[in-house]
Amino acid sequence: MTPRFVTLPEIRRAARARLPRDAWNFGAGGAETETTRRRNRRALDRLAIAQRVLVDVREIDLRTSLLGVPLSWPVAVAPMGGLVLFHAAGDLEMARGCGAADTLQFLSGATGWPVEEVAKAGAGPKMFQLYHHGDRGWVAELLARVEASGYHAVCLTVDVQVLGRRERDILNRYDPREAMRIAPNPRGPDPEYQARLTWDDVDWLGKTTRLPIGLKGLMTVRDARRAVEAGVRLVWVSNHGGRQLDHAEGAVDALPRIVDAVGGRAEIVVDGGFGRGTDVLKGLARGAAVVAVGRAALWGLAADGAAGVACALDILRRELRTTMALAGQTCVRRLDPELVFRVDENRS
Ligand SMILES: Cc1cc2nc3c(=O)[nH]c(=O)nc-3n(C[C@H](O)[C@H](O)[C@H](O)COP(=O)(O)O)c2cc1C
């Protein structure tokens, strides 16, 4: 079947045209001045890729693994809450799209669907993102269900101590929770959200689940080292797509320092502004095992449900293959360390 969309910007335009203005802004926006959101993109644009030629690139191997889980390619869909605002079948549809494109999905802890149903909805590998709301009993029960449903890891998001001030939503008088009509969970979110999370909770998490644990939202060497000492196996370099701390560093800029500090003791995932095959190659060359995409997949969901997600991921995969070939690279697990370098440009 001929795919409905042929480029990623076309998908983004279709999503924008279909979505109500407030939902579009909720997805596209960032915190306050949106400096972090733009910086993610600029940091990627400041990196150049070396153009290596005269290498036989007929065979390109995109296969890799994360925490022992084999993956057909090194891209994952980042956890996103509120998917129902983008498609009526939200997380289920995202799972179907990821399954069709054989792509690792991180299910958001803010999902409106039971974890069991999402696990059954799509054939691709899945990991679970946790929001710890302060009630350990509730979290332990949830994690038992996550384990039983076949998720391969649990990743605690740590950069939402309080919710970032998303000014587009504030200006639009738009409350995504209200828009989703989430019924208050009697044992659910602590009013202070995750404000009281500390390393003690990470230790507790490690003792509470049999699954390998990750932390999402680490941006400093100090926190990454501490995470490894706490037994964390997946370090996720992320500023939440610029939706939390405004004026944080671009994620791909923080990446090499964190890769060095971790020194192979944990696996690295990065996200923030990655939306092209060239971007993915940059993240991998700088030491991430897997690059995660948020909005790039979200626009696919909004544009055409599972088919849109699969289409976006397939285009991204095709772009990655093309970039690998034109950069003289044949295997994502053995990229030339000098492949990506910073260029001095005032504007990109
Ligand atoms: C609509 C939306 C909802 C999100 N919800 C969550 C969430 O529930 N949990 C989480 O850890 N991150 C969440 N994020 C952040 C993403 O996981 C990811 O870090 C970010 O989107 C990556 O940047 P990108 O969109 O530029 O690829 C959300 C992002 C968006 C756009």
The ligand as an ORCA input file, in Angstrom:
! r2SCAN-3c Opt
* xyz 0 1
  C       2.598     15.536     24.788
  C       3.768     15.062     25.595
  C       3.549     14.323     26.749
  C       4.632     13.847     27.493
  N       4.386     13.066     28.596
  C       5.428     12.501     29.250
  C       5.185     11.552     30.273
  O       4.055     11.200     30.578
  N       6.279     11.032     30.899
  C       7.566     11.381     30.570
  O       8.505     10.868     31.170
  N       7.808     12.243     29.572
  C       6.780     12.803     28.894
  N       7.034     13.646     27.845
  C       8.428     13.899     27.434
  C       8.883     12.848     26.413
  O       8.988     11.574     26.990
  C      10.254     13.208     25.826
  O      11.186     13.386     26.858
  C      10.236     14.437     24.929
  O       9.021     14.562     24.233
  C      11.385     14.342     23.940
  O      11.477     15.439     23.119
  P      10.888     15.502     21.617
  O       9.405     15.594     21.752
  O      11.497     16.771     21.126
  O      11.335     14.272     20.880
  C       5.964     14.145     27.093
  C       6.169     14.891     25.929
  C       5.099     15.339     25.170
  C       5.371     16.101     23.898
*
